[in-house]
Amino acid sequence: AVVSALLNSLGIGGPLMALYILGQGWSRNALRGSLAFYFVVVEASGVVGYGITGLLTTERVVLILITVIPVILGFWLATFLVRHMNEAVFRRAVVTVIITTSLMVLAREVSSL
């Protein structure tokens, strides 16, 4: 519930779910499938909420449609890469991506002060 609120209000929370699932010892396919399903449900709920509150403007719909292409390409690339990784490499890659992107966001925020 906390991660869902963070995702829809602030756009963060995905790394928390990934780390939680990694900690449960699930396989890479279970992790990817579970996160994909979870995010579809959470983000669809967010879109419905935006629609109900009047925040789903034409501009936002256009931006959503534009982002579909990179999402599909990213999914295809990730599927290709995951097939060529063993479980240990996959886990290290996930943690590395989470740490790297978190540090990038932190650095951007610090530099804007």
VEXLUM-82983 format. One record per atom (N, C-alpha, C): chain; atom name; x, y, z. Coordinates in nm, 3 decimals, m for minus. Layout:
% residues N
marmi = A; lumvex = CA; east = X; north = Y; up = Z
...
This chain:
% residues 113
marmi = A; lumvex = N; east = 0.083; north = m0.120; up = 0.000
marmi = A; lumvex = CA; east = 0.000; north = 0.000; up = 0.000
marmi = A; lumvex = C; east = 0.087; north = 0.125; up = 0.000
marmi = A; lumvex = N; east = 0.194; north = 0.126; up = 0.080
marmi = A; lumvex = CA; east = 0.283; north = 0.243; up = 0.086
marmi = A; lumvex = C; east = 0.349; north = 0.266; up = m0.049
marmi = A; lumvex = N; east = 0.397; north = 0.159; up = m0.110
marmi = A; lumvex = CA; east = 0.463; north = 0.172; up = m0.240
marmi = A; lumvex = C; east = 0.363; north = 0.220; up = m0.345
marmi = A; lumvex = N; east = 0.240; north = 0.172; up = m0.342
marmi = A; lumvex = CA; east = 0.138; north = 0.218; up = m0.436
marmi = A; lumvex = C; east = 0.114; north = 0.367; up = m0.421
marmi = A; lumvex = N; east = 0.104; north = 0.413; up = m0.299
marmi = A; lumvex = CA; east = 0.085; north = 0.556; up = m0.275
marmi = A; lumvex = C; east = 0.205; north = 0.637; up = m0.324
marmi = A; lumvex = N; east = 0.326; north = 0.588; up = m0.298
marmi = A; lumvex = CA; east = 0.446; north = 0.657; up = m0.344
marmi = A; lumvex = C; east = 0.453; north = 0.661; up = m0.497
marmi = A; lumvex = N; east = 0.415; north = 0.552; up = m0.561
marmi = A; lumvex = CA; east = 0.419; north = 0.548; up = m0.707
marmi = A; lumvex = C; east = 0.324; north = 0.649; up = m0.769
marmi = A; lumvex = N; east = 0.203; north = 0.654; up = m0.721
marmi = A; lumvex = CA; east = 0.104; north = 0.742; up = m0.781
marmi = A; lumvex = C; east = 0.115; north = 0.887; up = m0.738
marmi = A; lumvex = N; east = 0.171; north = 0.912; up = m0.622
marmi = A; lumvex = CA; east = 0.181; north = 1.051; up = m0.577
marmi = A; lumvex = C; east = 0.315; north = 1.115; up = m0.613
marmi = A; lumvex = N; east = 0.423; north = 1.040; up = m0.601
marmi = A; lumvex = CA; east = 0.556; north = 1.097; up = m0.622
marmi = A; lumvex = C; east = 0.633; north = 1.034; up = m0.738
marmi = A; lumvex = N; east = 0.582; north = 0.924; up = m0.790
marmi = A; lumvex = CA; east = 0.652; north = 0.856; up = m0.900
marmi = A; lumvex = C; east = 0.770; north = 0.771; up = m0.855
marmi = A; lumvex = N; east = 0.776; north = 0.739; up = m0.727
marmi = A; lumvex = CA; east = 0.884; north = 0.654; up = m0.676
marmi = A; lumvex = C; east = 0.823; north = 0.532; up = m0.608
marmi = A; lumvex = N; east = 0.901; north = 0.435; up = m0.582
marmi = A; lumvex = CA; east = 0.852; north = 0.318; up = m0.510
marmi = A; lumvex = C; east = 0.888; north = 0.187; up = m0.577
marmi = A; lumvex = N; east = 0.912; north = 0.188; up = m0.706
marmi = A; lumvex = CA; east = 0.948; north = 0.067; up = m0.778
marmi = A; lumvex = C; east = 1.070; north = m0.004; up = m0.721
marmi = A; lumvex = N; east = 1.178; north = 0.070; up = m0.691
marmi = A; lumvex = CA; east = 1.294; north = 0.004; up = m0.632
marmi = A; lumvex = C; east = 1.264; north = m0.065; up = m0.500
marmi = A; lumvex = N; east = 1.173; north = m0.010; up = m0.421
marmi = A; lumvex = CA; east = 1.137; north = m0.074; up = m0.295
marmi = A; lumvex = C; east = 1.073; north = m0.210; up = m0.319
marmi = A; lumvex = N; east = 0.985; north = m0.217; up = m0.417
marmi = A; lumvex = CA; east = 0.922; north = m0.345; up = m0.449
marmi = A; lumvex = C; east = 1.023; north = m0.444; up = m0.503
marmi = A; lumvex = N; east = 1.113; north = m0.398; up = m0.589
marmi = A; lumvex = CA; east = 1.215; north = m0.488; up = m0.646
marmi = A; lumvex = C; east = 1.304; north = m0.543; up = m0.535
marmi = A; lumvex = N; east = 1.347; north = m0.457; up = m0.444
marmi = A; lumvex = CA; east = 1.432; north = m0.503; up = m0.334
marmi = A; lumvex = C; east = 1.357; north = m0.600; up = m0.242
marmi = A; lumvex = N; east = 1.230; north = m0.572; up = m0.219
marmi = A; lumvex = CA; east = 1.150; north = m0.662; up = m0.135
marmi = A; lumvex = C; east = 1.142; north = m0.801; up = m0.198
marmi = A; lumvex = N; east = 1.111; north = m0.805; up = m0.328
marmi = A; lumvex = CA; east = 1.099; north = m0.934; up = m0.397
marmi = A; lumvex = C; east = 1.233; north = m1.005; up = m0.403
marmi = A; lumvex = N; east = 1.341; north = m0.930; up = m0.427
marmi = A; lumvex = CA; east = 1.475; north = m0.992; up = m0.426
marmi = A; lumvex = C; east = 1.503; north = m1.056; up = m0.290
marmi = A; lumvex = N; east = 1.462; north = m0.989; up = m0.185
marmi = A; lumvex = CA; east = 1.483; north = m1.040; up = m0.050
marmi = A; lumvex = C; east = 1.404; north = m1.166; up = m0.020
marmi = A; lumvex = N; east = 1.296; north = m1.187; up = m0.095
marmi = A; lumvex = CA; east = 1.214; north = m1.306; up = m0.077
marmi = A; lumvex = C; east = 1.274; north = m1.428; up = m0.146
marmi = A; lumvex = N; east = 1.376; north = m1.406; up = m0.229
marmi = A; lumvex = CA; east = 1.442; north = m1.517; up = m0.296
marmi = A; lumvex = C; east = 1.370; north = m1.568; up = m0.420
marmi = A; lumvex = N; east = 1.280; north = m1.489; up = m0.476
marmi = A; lumvex = CA; east = 1.207; north = m1.532; up = m0.595
marmi = A; lumvex = C; east = 1.301; north = m1.538; up = m0.715
marmi = A; lumvex = N; east = 1.268; north = m1.617; up = m0.814
marmi = A; lumvex = CA; east = 1.349; north = m1.627; up = m0.936
marmi = A; lumvex = C; east = 1.336; north = m1.499; up = m1.018
marmi = A; lumvex = N; east = 1.425; north = m1.483; up = m1.114
marmi = A; lumvex = CA; east = 1.421; north = m1.362; up = m1.198
marmi = A; lumvex = C; east = 1.292; north = m1.353; up = m1.276
marmi = A; lumvex = N; east = 1.240; north = m1.466; up = m1.324
marmi = A; lumvex = CA; east = 1.114; north = m1.463; up = m1.400
marmi = A; lumvex = C; east = 0.996; north = m1.429; up = m1.309
marmi = A; lumvex = N; east = 0.997; north = m1.481; up = m1.187
marmi = A; lumvex = CA; east = 0.891; north = m1.447; up = m1.092
marmi = A; lumvex = C; east = 0.898; north = m1.300; up = m1.055
marmi = A; lumvex = N; east = 1.019; north = m1.248; up = m1.038
marmi = A; lumvex = CA; east = 1.036; north = m1.106; up = m1.006
marmi = A; lumvex = C; east = 0.983; north = m1.019; up = m1.119
marmi = A; lumvex = N; east = 1.025; north = m1.048; up = m1.241
marmi = A; lumvex = CA; east = 0.982; north = m0.966; up = m1.355
marmi = A; lumvex = C; east = 0.831; north = m0.974; up = m1.376
marmi = A; lumvex = N; east = 0.776; north = m1.095; up = m1.368
marmi = A; lumvex = CA; east = 0.631; north = m1.110; up = m1.387
marmi = A; lumvex = C; east = 0.550; north = m1.043; up = m1.278
marmi = A; lumvex = N; east = 0.594; north = m1.060; up = m1.154
marmi = A; lumvex = CA; east = 0.522; north = m1.000; up = m1.042
marmi = A; lumvex = C; east = 0.527; north = m0.848; up = m1.047
marmi = A; lumvex = N; east = 0.645; north = m0.794; up = m1.074
marmi = A; lumvex = CA; east = 0.655; north = m0.648; up = m1.082
marmi = A; lumvex = C; east = 0.574; north = m0.592; up = m1.198
marmi = A; lumvex = N; east = 0.578; north = m0.660; up = m1.312
marmi = A; lumvex = CA; east = 0.501; north = m0.613; up = m1.427
marmi = A; lumvex = C; east = 0.351; north = m0.611; up = m1.395
marmi = A; lumvex = N; east = 0.302; north = m0.719; up = m1.337
marmi = A; lumvex = CA; east = 0.161; north = m0.724; up = m1.301
marmi = A; lumvex = C; east = 0.126; north = m0.619; up = m1.197
marmi = A; lumvex = N; east = 0.209; north = m0.607; up = m1.095
marmi = A; lumvex = CA; east = 0.185; north = m0.510; up = m0.988
marmi = A; lumvex = C; east = 0.178; north = m0.368; up = m1.044
marmi = A; lumvex = N; east = 0.275; north = m0.333; up = m1.130
marmi = A; lumvex = CA; east = 0.278; north = m0.197; up = m1.183
marmi = A; lumvex = C; east = 0.163; north = m0.169; up = m1.279
marmi = A; lumvex = N; east = 0.119; north = m0.268; up = m1.354
marmi = A; lumvex = CA; east = 0.002; north = m0.249; up = m1.441
marmi = A; lumvex = C; east = m0.120; north = m0.216; up = m1.355
marmi = A; lumvex = N; east = m0.140; north = m0.291; up = m1.248
marmi = A; lumvex = CA; east = m0.255; north = m0.267; up = m1.161
marmi = A; lumvex = C; east = m0.245; north = m0.130; up = m1.093
marmi = A; lumvex = N; east = m0.129; north = m0.099; up = m1.038
marmi = A; lumvex = CA; east = m0.111; north = 0.029; up = m0.966
marmi = A; lumvex = C; east = m0.124; north = 0.148; up = m1.062
marmi = A; lumvex = N; east = m0.057; north = 0.140; up = m1.175
marmi = A; lumvex = CA; east = m0.061; north = 0.253; up = m1.268
marmi = A; lumvex = C; east = m0.199; north = 0.269; up = m1.332
marmi = A; lumvex = N; east = m0.268; north = 0.159; up = m1.359
marmi = A; lumvex = CA; east = m0.404; north = 0.168; up = m1.411
marmi = A; lumvex = C; east = m0.496; north = 0.234; up = m1.308
marmi = A; lumvex = N; east = m0.476; north = 0.200; up = m1.182
marmi = A; lumvex = CA; east = m0.554; north = 0.265; up = m1.075
marmi = A; lumvex = C; east = m0.524; north = 0.414; up = m1.070
marmi = A; lumvex = N; east = m0.397; north = 0.448; up = m1.088
marmi = A; lumvex = CA; east = m0.358; north = 0.589; up = m1.090
marmi = A; lumvex = C; east = m0.423; north = 0.664; up = m1.205
marmi = A; lumvex = N; east = m0.427; north = 0.603; up = m1.324
marmi = A; lumvex = CA; east = m0.489; north = 0.667; up = m1.441
marmi = A; lumvex = C; east = m0.638; north = 0.687; up = m1.416
marmi = A; lumvex = N; east = m0.704; north = 0.587; up = m1.358
marmi = A; lumvex = CA; east = m0.846; north = 0.602; up = m1.325
marmi = A; lumvex = C; east = m0.865; north = 0.716; up = m1.225
marmi = A; lumvex = N; east = m0.778; north = 0.721; up = m1.124
marmi = A; lumvex = CA; east = m0.786; north = 0.831; up = m1.026
marmi = A; lumvex = C; east = m0.765; north = 0.967; up = m1.090
marmi = A; lumvex = N; east = m0.668; north = 0.976; up = m1.181
marmi = A; lumvex = CA; east = m0.647; north = 1.102; up = m1.253
marmi = A; lumvex = C; east = m0.771; north = 1.138; up = m1.333
marmi = A; lumvex = N; east = m0.831; north = 1.039; up = m1.397
marmi = A; lumvex = CA; east = m0.951; north = 1.066; up = m1.476
marmi = A; lumvex = C; east = m1.066; north = 1.115; up = m1.390
marmi = A; lumvex = N; east = m1.087; north = 1.053; up = m1.275
marmi = A; lumvex = CA; east = m1.195; north = 1.092; up = m1.184
marmi = A; lumvex = C; east = m1.176; north = 1.234; up = m1.132
marmi = A; lumvex = N; east = m1.051; north = 1.269; up = m1.101
marmi = A; lumvex = CA; east = m1.024; north = 1.403; up = m1.044
marmi = A; lumvex = C; east = m1.002; north = 1.511; up = m1.149
marmi = A; lumvex = N; east = m1.008; north = 1.474; up = m1.277
marmi = A; lumvex = CA; east = m0.992; north = 1.573; up = m1.383
marmi = A; lumvex = C; east = m0.848; north = 1.605; up = m1.418
marmi = A; lumvex = N; east = m0.754; north = 1.528; up = m1.368
marmi = A; lumvex = CA; east = m0.613; north = 1.553; up = m1.396
marmi = A; lumvex = C; east = m0.564; north = 1.485; up = m1.524
marmi = A; lumvex = N; east = m0.647; north = 1.402; up = m1.584
marmi = A; lumvex = CA; east = m0.608; north = 1.331; up = m1.706
marmi = A; lumvex = C; east = m0.644; north = 1.418; up = m1.826
marmi = A; lumvex = N; east = m0.553; north = 1.509; up = m1.859
marmi = A; lumvex = CA; east = m0.575; north = 1.603; up = m1.968
marmi = A; lumvex = C; east = m0.531; north = 1.542; up = m2.101
marmi = A; lumvex = N; east = m0.564; north = 1.609; up = m2.210
marmi = A; lumvex = CA; east = m0.522; north = 1.563; up = m2.342
marmi = A; lumvex = C; east = m0.371; north = 1.558; up = m2.351
marmi = A; lumvex = N; east = m0.303; north = 1.656; up = m2.293
marmi = A; lumvex = CA; east = m0.157; north = 1.657; up = m2.295
marmi = A; lumvex = C; east = m0.100; north = 1.534; up = m2.225
marmi = A; lumvex = N; east = m0.156; north = 1.498; up = m2.112
marmi = A; lumvex = CA; east = m0.108; north = 1.380; up = m2.039
marmi = A; lumvex = C; east = m0.135; north = 1.251; up = m2.117
marmi = A; lumvex = N; east = m0.249; north = 1.242; up = m2.183
marmi = A; lumvex = CA; east = m0.280; north = 1.124; up = m2.263
marmi = A; lumvex = C; east = m0.180; north = 1.111; up = m2.377
marmi = A; lumvex = N; east = m0.147; north = 1.222; up = m2.442
marmi = A; lumvex = CA; east = m0.048; north = 1.220; up = m2.550
marmi = A; lumvex = C; east = 0.087; north = 1.175; up = m2.497
marmi = A; lumvex = N; east = 0.128; north = 1.226; up = m2.382
marmi = A; lumvex = CA; east = 0.256; north = 1.183; up = m2.323
marmi = A; lumvex = C; east = 0.255; north = 1.035; up = m2.289
marmi = A; lumvex = N; east = 0.143; north = 0.985; up = m2.239
marmi = A; lumvex = CA; east = 0.132; north = 0.841; up = m2.210
marmi = A; lumvex = C; east = 0.149; north = 0.761; up = m2.338
marmi = A; lumvex = N; east = 0.083; north = 0.802; up = m2.444
marmi = A; lumvex = CA; east = 0.093; north = 0.730; up = m2.570
marmi = A; lumvex = C; east = 0.234; north = 0.735; up = m2.628
marmi = A; lumvex = N; east = 0.303; north = 0.848; up = m2.610
marmi = A; lumvex = CA; east = 0.441; north = 0.860; up = m2.659
marmi = A; lumvex = C; east = 0.533; north = 0.765; up = m2.584
marmi = A; lumvex = N; east = 0.511; north = 0.748; up = m2.456
marmi = A; lumvex = CA; east = 0.600; north = 0.662; up = m2.376
marmi = A; lumvex = C; east = 0.578; north = 0.513; up = m2.400
marmi = A; lumvex = N; east = 0.472; north = 0.477; up = m2.468
marmi = A; lumvex = CA; east = 0.447; north = 0.335; up = m2.494
marmi = A; lumvex = C; east = 0.560; north = 0.274; up = m2.577
marmi = A; lumvex = N; east = 0.611; north = 0.347; up = m2.674
marmi = A; lumvex = CA; east = 0.717; north = 0.293; up = m2.761
marmi = A; lumvex = C; east = 0.844; north = 0.262; up = m2.682
marmi = A; lumvex = N; east = 0.899; north = 0.355; up = m2.601
marmi = A; lumvex = CA; east = 1.018; north = 0.318; up = m2.522
marmi = A; lumvex = C; east = 0.991; north = 0.207; up = m2.422
marmi = A; lumvex = N; east = 0.871; north = 0.199; up = m2.369
marmi = A; lumvex = CA; east = 0.838; north = 0.092; up = m2.275
marmi = A; lumvex = C; east = 0.846; north = m0.044; up = m2.345
marmi = A; lumvex = N; east = 0.788; north = m0.053; up = m2.462
marmi = A; lumvex = CA; east = 0.792; north = m0.179; up = m2.538
marmi = A; lumvex = C; east = 0.935; north = m0.215; up = m2.575
marmi = A; lumvex = N; east = 1.012; north = m0.116; up = m2.620
marmi = A; lumvex = CA; east = 1.153; north = m0.142; up = m2.654
marmi = A; lumvex = C; east = 1.233; north = m0.185; up = m2.531
marmi = A; lumvex = N; east = 1.209; north = m0.121; up = m2.419
marmi = A; lumvex = CA; east = 1.278; north = m0.158; up = m2.295
marmi = A; lumvex = C; east = 1.242; north = m0.297; up = m2.249
marmi = A; lumvex = N; east = 1.115; north = m0.332; up = m2.262
marmi = A; lumvex = CA; east = 1.073; north = m0.467; up = m2.225
marmi = A; lumvex = C; east = 1.139; north = m0.571; up = m2.314
marmi = A; lumvex = N; east = 1.145; north = m0.543; up = m2.444
marmi = A; lumvex = CA; east = 1.209; north = m0.636; up = m2.538
marmi = A; lumvex = C; east = 1.357; north = m0.652; up = m2.504
marmi = A; lumvex = N; east = 1.426; north = m0.540; up = m2.482
marmi = A; lumvex = CA; east = 1.568; north = m0.546; up = m2.449
marmi = A; lumvex = C; east = 1.592; north = m0.621; up = m2.318
marmi = A; lumvex = N; east = 1.511; north = m0.593; up = m2.217
marmi = A; lumvex = CA; east = 1.526; north = m0.661; up = m2.088
marmi = A; lumvex = C; east = 1.502; north = m0.811; up = m2.102
marmi = A; lumvex = N; east = 1.403; north = m0.850; up = m2.180
marmi = A; lumvex = CA; east = 1.375; north = m0.991; up = m2.201
marmi = A; lumvex = C; east = 1.495; north = m1.059; up = m2.267
marmi = A; lumvex = N; east = 1.553; north = m0.993; up = m2.365
marmi = A; lumvex = CA; east = 1.672; north = m1.047; up = m2.432
marmi = A; lumvex = C; east = 1.788; north = m1.062; up = m2.334
marmi = A; lumvex = N; east = 1.815; north = m0.958; up = m2.256
marmi = A; lumvex = CA; east = 1.927; north = m0.961; up = m2.162
marmi = A; lumvex = C; east = 1.909; north = m1.064; up = m2.052
marmi = A; lumvex = N; east = 1.787; north = m1.075; up = m1.998
marmi = A; lumvex = CA; east = 1.762; north = m1.167; up = m1.888
marmi = A; lumvex = C; east = 1.782; north = m1.312; up = m1.932
marmi = A; lumvex = N; east = 1.752; north = m1.341; up = m2.055
marmi = A; lumvex = CA; east = 1.772; north = m1.479; up = m2.105
marmi = A; lumvex = C; east = 1.919; north = m1.519; up = m2.102
marmi = A; lumvex = N; east = 2.008; north = m1.420; up = m2.107
marmi = A; lumvex = CA; east = 2.152; north = m1.447; up = m2.112
marmi = A; lumvex = C; east = 2.222; north = m1.427; up = m1.978
marmi = A; lumvex = N; east = 2.144; north = m1.416; up = m1.870
marmi = A; lumvex = CA; east = 2.201; north = m1.397; up = m1.736
marmi = A; lumvex = C; east = 2.162; north = m1.514; up = m1.647
marmi = A; lumvex = N; east = 2.254; north = m1.550; up = m1.558
marmi = A; lumvex = CA; east = 2.213; north = m1.646; up = m1.455
marmi = A; lumvex = C; east = 2.152; north = m1.567; up = m1.338
marmi = A; lumvex = N; east = 2.101; north = m1.638; up = m1.240
marmi = A; lumvex = CA; east = 2.031; north = m1.573; up = m1.128
marmi = A; lumvex = C; east = 2.121; north = m1.476; up = m1.052
marmi = A; lumvex = N; east = 2.244; north = m1.515; up = m1.026
marmi = A; lumvex = CA; east = 2.334; north = m1.429; up = m0.947
marmi = A; lumvex = C; east = 2.365; north = m1.300; up = m1.022
marmi = A; lumvex = N; east = 2.392; north = m1.309; up = m1.151
marmi = A; lumvex = CA; east = 2.420; north = m1.189; up = m1.231
marmi = A; lumvex = C; east = 2.296; north = m1.100; up = m1.236
marmi = A; lumvex = N; east = 2.179; north = m1.161; up = m1.251
marmi = A; lumvex = CA; east = 2.055; north = m1.085; up = m1.255
marmi = A; lumvex = C; east = 2.035; north = m1.007; up = m1.126
marmi = A; lumvex = N; east = 2.054; north = m1.072; up = m1.013
marmi = A; lumvex = CA; east = 2.036; north = m1.005; up = m0.883
marmi = A; lumvex = C; east = 2.134; north = m0.889; up = m0.866
marmi = A; lumvex = N; east = 2.261; north = m0.912; up = m0.903
marmi = A; lumvex = CA; east = 2.360; north = m0.803; up = m0.895
marmi = A; lumvex = C; east = 2.323; north = m0.689; up = m0.989
marmi = A; lumvex = N; east = 2.274; north = m0.721; up = m1.108
marmi = A; lumvex = CA; east = 2.235; north = m0.618; up = m1.205
marmi = A; lumvex = C; east = 2.119; north = m0.534; up = m1.151
marmi = A; lumvex = N; east = 2.020; north = m0.599; up = m1.092
marmi = A; lumvex = CA; east = 1.905; north = m0.526; up = m1.036
marmi = A; lumvex = C; east = 1.951; north = m0.431; up = m0.927
marmi = A; lumvex = N; east = 2.030; north = m0.480; up = m0.834
marmi = A; lumvex = CA; east = 2.077; north = m0.395; up = m0.724
marmi = A; lumvex = C; east = 2.165; north = m0.282; up = m0.778
marmi = A; lumvex = N; east = 2.250; north = m0.311; up = m0.876
marmi = A; lumvex = CA; east = 2.336; north = m0.208; up = m0.936
marmi = A; lumvex = C; east = 2.253; north = m0.099; up = m1.002
marmi = A; lumvex = N; east = 2.151; north = m0.138; up = m1.077
marmi = A; lumvex = CA; east = 2.065; north = m0.039; up = m1.143
marmi = A; lumvex = C; east = 1.992; north = 0.046; up = m1.039
marmi = A; lumvex = N; east = 1.942; north = m0.016; up = m0.934
marmi = A; lumvex = CA; east = 1.871; north = 0.059; up = m0.830
marmi = A; lumvex = C; east = 1.965; north = 0.159; up = m0.763
marmi = A; lumvex = N; east = 2.084; north = 0.116; up = m0.726
marmi = A; lumvex = CA; east = 2.179; north = 0.206; up = m0.660
marmi = A; lumvex = C; east = 2.222; north = 0.318; up = m0.754
marmi = A; lumvex = N; east = 2.254; north = 0.284; up = m0.878
marmi = A; lumvex = CA; east = 2.301; north = 0.384; up = m0.974
marmi = A; lumvex = C; east = 2.194; north = 0.489; up = m1.001
marmi = A; lumvex = N; east = 2.072; north = 0.445; up = m1.031
marmi = A; lumvex = CA; east = 1.967; north = 0.542; up = m1.060
marmi = A; lumvex = C; east = 1.930; north = 0.625; up = m0.938
marmi = A; lumvex = N; east = 1.934; north = 0.564; up = m0.820
marmi = A; lumvex = CA; east = 1.906; north = 0.640; up = m0.697
marmi = A; lumvex = C; east = 2.011; north = 0.748; up = m0.674
marmi = A; lumvex = N; east = 2.137; north = 0.713; up = m0.696
marmi = A; lumvex = CA; east = 2.244; north = 0.812; up = m0.681
marmi = A; lumvex = C; east = 2.233; north = 0.923; up = m0.785
marmi = A; lumvex = N; east = 2.190; north = 0.888; up = m0.905
marmi = A; lumvex = CA; east = 2.172; north = 0.991; up = m1.009
marmi = A; lumvex = C; east = 2.063; north = 1.089; up = m0.970
marmi = A; lumvex = N; east = 1.952; north = 1.039; up = m0.919
marmi = A; lumvex = CA; east = 1.843; north = 1.127; up = m0.875
marmi = A; lumvex = C; east = 1.889; north = 1.213; up = m0.758
marmi = A; lumvex = N; east = 1.958; north = 1.153; up = m0.663
marmi = A; lumvex = CA; east = 2.009; north = 1.227; up = m0.548
marmi = A; lumvex = C; east = 2.105; north = 1.337; up = m0.592
marmi = A; lumvex = N; east = 2.195; north = 1.306; up = m0.683
marmi = A; lumvex = CA; east = 2.291; north = 1.405; up = m0.732
marmi = A; lumvex = C; east = 2.220; north = 1.518; up = m0.804
marmi = A; lumvex = N; east = 2.119; north = 1.484; up = m0.884
marmi = A; lumvex = CA; east = 2.043; north = 1.589; up = m0.953
marmi = A; lumvex = C; east = 1.974; north = 1.681; up = m0.856
marmi = A; lumvex = N; east = 1.915; north = 1.625; up = m0.751
marmi = A; lumvex = CA; east = 1.846; north = 1.707; up = m0.653
marmi = A; lumvex = C; east = 1.941; north = 1.793; up = m0.573
marmi = A; lumvex = N; east = 2.057; north = 1.738; up = m0.536
marmi = A; lumvex = CA; east = 2.157; north = 1.816; up = m0.461
marmi = A; lumvex = C; east = 2.210; north = 1.929; up = m0.547
marmi = A; lumvex = N; east = 2.233; north = 1.901; up = m0.675
marmi = A; lumvex = CA; east = 2.289; north = 2.004; up = m0.764
marmi = A; lumvex = C; east = 2.189; north = 2.115; up = m0.792
marmi = A; lumvex = N; east = 2.060; north = 2.091; up = m0.773
marmi = A; lumvex = CA; east = 1.960; north = 2.195; up = m0.798
marmi = A; lumvex = C; east = 1.938; north = 2.285; up = m0.678
marmi = A; lumvex = N; east = 2.003; north = 2.254; up = m0.565
marmi = A; lumvex = CA; east = 1.986; north = 2.338; up = m0.445
marmi = A; lumvex = C; east = 2.057; north = 2.468; up = m0.456
